[in-house]
Amino acid sequence: MTEHLSDAGGGKAPDQRRLRSIGPARVTLALGAVLTIAAVALTLTGSPLRVVSVGAKSQQTLGSTTTDTTLCQSGESLPGGLSGIRLGLEGPVGPPVLLRAFSQGRVITEGSRAPNWTDSSVTIPVKPLQHSVKPVKLCFYVNANSELLKLYGVHTTAQEAARGKSGQVLPGRFSVEYLAPSNESWWSRAFSVARHMGVGHAITGTWVALLVAVIVAAAASLILSLAWKELP
């Protein structure tokens, strides 16, 4: 009799452990899903950057380099509300970029961009400016990574052109755009973004991007549902 009772008690122990483990595991899954959705929603409430002023804008090639480079150009005007500066730099795997803006010999704003960016321009977040400032000397330093880096801008006279650290004169002024947050959130631009994403394909239309979003959401829901059922 004693042995029988012992076996019965031992048989119930695994079931009790299973019941205790169901709650925490599923709570963790649900909490992870909720936090992910909340993070996405919070990100979309942010404001995208918009171009508020252009210093020089052109895709004319001013030069290229594979070594460390420092370039400066004077006569820039920084708008109030500035939070980012876009430079006309292109590289297959972009190197680190450090940028500083000087007025009357002192730094009024600065920022940096980590390596491994890939585009025909690089946007560098900077400390916001409350008021417009001019004239400003804009300088950036590139820590080369042996990849070919191209510089774009506008050809000008030598007097107006950008200059290197050792005084060499470029063929013109490098391309620069000044960015600030817009008054709209990403939520308000959802259909506009979807429309741009749906253009230029064999099947064109805003509904293409919306369909992809629905499919992704459905796939995520299915994965969560299967994971929920498979939890011990």
Number of C-alpha atoms within 10 A of each C-alpha: 6 6 8 9 10 10 11 10 11 11 11 10 11 11 11 10 11 11 12 12 13 13 12 11 14 16 12 11 14 14 12 12 15 11 11 12 12 12 11 10 13 10 13 16 13 15 17 15 17 16 15 16 16 17 15 19 16 14 15 16 18 19 14 14 15 16 14 12 14 17 20 20 20 19 12 19 17 27 20 16 17 25 22 23 22 17 24 24 24 20 21 14 16 26 24 16 22 17 22 18 22 19 16 10 9 11 13 16 18 21 17 17 18 11 15 13 17 14 14 17 20 19 20 20 18 19 13 16 17 11 10 12 15 14 14 20 21 23 20 19 18 22 16 18 16 13 14 16 21 18 21 25 25 18 18 13 13 13 9 16 19 25 22 16 12 8 10 10 17 20 20 24 27 29 23 24 20 24 26 22 17 14 10 13 16 17 15 12 14 12 15 13 14 18 17 13 17 18 14 9 9 7 9 14 16 16 15 17 19 17 12 11 13 12 12 12 12 12 12 12 13 12 11 15 11 10 12 16 9 8 12 13
